[in-house]
Amino acid sequence: MRGVTLTALAAIAALTASGAALAQKLPDQLTWTAYDVGSGGYNQAVAIGNALKNKMGVTLRVLPGKNDVSRTVPLREGKVPFSANGVGGTYMAQEGMYEFGSKDWGPQPVRSLLLNNSDALLTVVAAGNAGVKTIADLKGKRVAWVVGAPSLNQNITALLAYANLGWKDVTRVEFGGFGQAMDGIINDQVDAAFTSTISGKAFQIESSPRGIAWPTVPHGDAAGWKRLKAHAPFYVPFMGTEGAGLSKDKPVEGATYPYPVLMTYEKIDAGQVYAMTKAMVELFAEYKDSAPGNIGWDIKRQVFDWVVPVHEGAIKYFKEIGVWKPDYDKSNAALVQRQQVLATAWAAHGKASYTDDKAAMAGWQKLRAEALTKAGMEPVLTEW
């Protein structure tokens, strides 16, 4: 009887501790990483910070990072809890692809809170005077490659594949950051780059002497979409109506995916994640009109079974407000399992010997693909 009582008391204590953690408020000072100053993600984060300050007294510091790695390092090292990140710092970090497949990284246990699904596009932008009307028109053009930004580069790779093109079919021009690549279009150093249609830089290109163009990605080309999604399964067909040169009267038939992704790591306290998610949802009316694309944070636009798992703290809140369906538990568990398969494969990779970094990357690509295939999961990319 005494054992049963102690067990019951322990269970009550655990539930009380869990409840206390999930009741945690946001700290007075909070930091996110985001894209460069002037990007759509940065502008949205600033607008959200204003709402947090005005309604909750929370000061949000937005730390800009010029690429996926620089935005994700502070999270990995525990210096910041959240990032308004791109698909590189979320999906590709999870997968251990590109820069995240180097010996200093490997697959990361990332988690999402909320996805921004706006009326904008994440796609290739081109100079208006470059003669680029469709993705196929990129052949022979100068296209930006941003060092340390696998999401930007892989997205262009996928979009090129839609038109059955590759980097060998264009002139690759390297830049050190997103902002520099966009300025490269204005300065006639390059003809096309990857961006959001609501990026501040996109509006600068629109008002520049070169003008702006958004190459179309026709939705009816089934073979093209199959090639695109083979490289980037997170993409969906979409009619873009928001951004530089776009409107509901002037839509562009294109492709996109959620951006930014408010993300974190598995290790971040569930209470803090719960509080951040709750604040984002309940303050939505305060910031939805304060920056282009902020409408995408609407709880009604959320996709709960995307390509990375949702953090348990966010799930707790979603269940409380009745938007989390039982089926999402299954899909989320499958994504967590995928991360576990990748982590096990990375541990095995670390025990192997390679002659140099190039051989190590090739070894990881092979081991990763084999591990996922054995587990009945799609590798998506087997080399990069």
N, C-alpha and C positions, 0 to 999 in steps of 0.2 A: 504494500500500500504506500509505504514511504517512497519507494522507487518511482511509483506511478505519479505521486504528487510532485516529486522533484522534476520528473520529466515534463509534467504539465507546466510547472513554474518556469522551466527553462524555455519551453515553447512560447509562453506568454512574454517572457523577457525578450526573446528573439524578435517576436512580432512587434513589440513596443519599440525596440531599437530600430527595426526596419522602418516603422512608421515615422519615427523621429528623423531618420535620414531623409525620407521622402518629403518631410515638411520643411526641409532646409530652404532658407531664402538665398537669393543671390547675394554675393558680397557687394560691398559699397563700390569697390573698384574691380572691374572686369575687363579682360583683354581677349580679343579675337584676332586671329590673323585673317588676311583677305588678299585679294589681288591688288595690283598697283593702284596708286592714287589716280583717280580719273576713270577707273574701270567701273562697270556696272555693279559688280559685287562690292567694291569699296564704297560707292555712293549709297548703296542700300544699307550697308552696315552702319554708316554714319547716321542715316535717317532713323534706323532702329535704335541707335545709341541716344538720339535726341528724345525718343519716346520713353526709353528706360529712365533717362535723367528726369524728365518732366513728370512722369507718373509714379516712379518707384524710387527716385533719388539715387539710382545706380549709374555710375560713370563708366561708359564703355570706351575703352581705348582700342582703336583699330590699327593693327600693326601690318602695314603693307608688305607683301612678299612678291618678288618679281617672277618667281616660278613655283612649280608644285613642291619642289624639295624645300625651298626656303619657307614656304607656308606651313609645311608639315613638321619640320625639325622642332619648332617650339612645342608642338603637341607631344611629339615622341619623348622629348626631354622633360615634360611636365611643367614647362614654364607658362603655358597658356592652356585653358581647358577646351576651347572651341575654335573652329575656323569656318569662315564662309569660303569654302574651298571649291575647287573644280573637280571634274571627273578624274583627273590625274592623282590628286591628293586623297581621293576616296577609292574609286574602283581600281585604278592601276596600282595604288599603294597596297590595297588588299591582295592584288594578284601577283605582286612582286615583278612587275613588268618594267622595261626600260631602266631608267635610273634607279627605280626601286628594286631592281634585280641585282644591283651591285653588292659587293661584300659588306658595305656599310649599312645596308638596308635589309632587303628581304621582305616577304609578305608582312603587312602590318594589320593588327587587329582593330581596324577602324569600325566606327559605328555612326549611323546617321541620326539626326533629330528631326529635321524638316527638310523638304526639297522645295526649291523655288521653281514652279511650273508657270511661267509667265506667258505673255503673248509674243515674246521676242523669240529670236532664233539664235542658236549657237552654231555658227557656220563660217564659211569662207567669205571674207569681204574683199572686194577688188576695187582698184581705181576705176572711176567711171570712164576714163579715156583709154583703158587698156584693152577694150574689145572683148571683155569677158561677160557673156550673158548666161552661159550654162557652165556646169562643172567641166564638161568636155573642152570648153574653150581655154582651160588652164594649160593645155598642152603647149609647151615651148615658152611659157611665161615664167617670170621670176616669182618664186614663192618663198615666204618666210619660214625659217626653221629656228625656233627659240631654244637655245641651249638650256638644259635642265628643266624643260617643261614637256614631259611626255604626253600630257593630255592634249596640249595644243597640236603637237606634231602628229600624234596618233590619229587625232580627229581629221586632220588634213589627209593623212594616209587613207583613212576610211572613205572620205569623200572623193578622193582621187580614184579609189577602187570602184566606186559607183560608176564612174565613166570608163572603167577598165584602164586606168592610168596608174602610174607609180611615180616615185621620186625621180626615176631615170628619165621620165618624160617631161620634167620641168627643170628649171634652173634653181637650185636650192641656195638660198641666201641666209646666212646665219646671223642671229641677233642675240644679245645677252638678256633680253627681257621682253615681256609683252608690249610695254609702252614703246620700246625702241623699234619693235617690228611694225607697230602701227604708224609711228612717225616715219618709218621707212617708206610707206606708201605715199605719204604727203611729200616727202623729199625725193621721190622718184628713184629710190634705191631698190624697190621691189614692187611687184604688181598686185600681190595678194597675200593675205595673212588670215589667221583664225581669230575670231572675236565674237562678242555678243552684239546683236543689233542695237542694244541700248547702252553700249559702252560710250563713255564720254569721248573717247578717241574716235569712235565711229562718226560722231557728230562733227568732230574736227575734220575728218576726211571728207565728209559731205560738203562742208563749207570751203574746202581747199580748192585750188585751181583744177586739180585732177578730177574732183567729183567722186561719187561713190556708186558702186554696183553690187548687187547681191546675186551671185550665180544661182540659178534655179536647180533644184533636185527633184525632178518630176516624180510624182507619187505612183504613176502607173507603170513605171519600169521595174517589173518584178525581179528581173535578173540583176539589175543595178542595185536594188535594195538588198538582195541576197548577198551580193559582194560587199556592200557597205556594212551590213550587220555581222558579217563574218569577222570583220576587224573591230567593230564597235557595237556590241549587242545592246548598249544603253540608248541608242538612237531611235527616234520615232518620226514618222512623217508629220509635218505640221505646216499650217499656213501662217506665216509670220505677219503680224499686223502692227507691231510696236517697235519703234526704233528709228534710226537715221534713214530718212527717205521712205519710210513705211507708214502705212495707215490702214484702216479698215477698207478704205476705198482703193488702196494700192498695196494689196497683199503680195507676198512672195511665196511661191510653192517651194518649200524647203525641208530641211531636216533639223532636229534639235534634240536636246535632252535637258534634264533639270540643271539649273545653274542660278545662283550658287547652291551648294549643298551645305547646310549647317551640320557640321560633323565633329566628331570627337574620337577618343580612343575607348576601348572596352574598360580600361582601368579607371576612368574618371568616375567619381562618386555619383551614384544613382540619384541622390537627393539634389545635387547641383544640376544634373541633366534634366531632372523632372522640373525644377524651378525655371530653368532656361526655356524649356519647351512650353511650359505654361505661360510664361511671360510673352513669348513670341506669339502665341495663339490669342491670348486675352488682350494684348495691346495692338492687335492687328489694325483696328480702326484708326489708331493714332499715327501709324506710319505708312499705311497702304498707298497713300497719295503723295508721299514725301520724296520719292525717288522713282525713276523709271524702272518698271519691272517688279516693284514691290507687291503688286497684286498677286504675284505668283506664290507668295507665302501663305495665302489663304488656306485654311484647314480644308476647305472644300476641294482644293486642287491637289491634295496630297496623294502620293502613290506609296503605299505601305509595303509593297513587295517588289522593290526595285532590285538593284544588283549588289547592294551591300546591306548587312543587317542593321536593324534599328536598335538603339541602345535601350536597355531594360528600363531606365528612368523615363525615357520618352514613352515607351510602351505602357508604363503604369498610368501616365497621364491620358494617353489615347483611350485606354480602357475606361477610365473614369468618365470621359465625356462621350463614350459610346461610339467611337469611330473605328475601333480596332476589332476586326472580325476574327473568329476562331481560325479561319483558313490562313490568316497571316502568321499565326504561331508556327504552322507547318513550314511555310516558305522561309520564315526567319530562321528557324532551326536548321534548314537545309543550307542557308548561307553561312551560318556559324560553323556548320560541319565542313563546308568548303574551306573556310579559313583554317580549320584544324588540319585538314589534309595538306594544305599549303605549308603550314607551320612544321608539320612532321617532315615533309619533303625538304624544307629549308634546313632543318636540323641535320638530315642525312647529307645534304650538300656540304654543310660546314665540316664534315668529317673527311671529305674527299680531298685529294691533292691535285692541284692544277699548276701548269707551268707559268701561267700569267693571267692577268685579269680577263683577257679576251677568251681564253680557254675556260676560265671559271664561269663566265657568262654563258658560253655555249653549253657547258655542263649543266648549269641551272635550267636553261631552257628545256633541255632534254629530260632532266629529272622531273621538272614541274609538269610537263606534258604527260609523262608516263604515270605520275602519281594521280593526276586528275582523271585520266582515262581509266585507270584501274579502279578508281572509285565511282566510275560511271558518270563523271562530270565532264563537261565540254571545256577543253583547254582554251578555246577562242584563238589565242595566238600561240604558236609553237616556236617562233623565232622573231626577233626584232632587231 
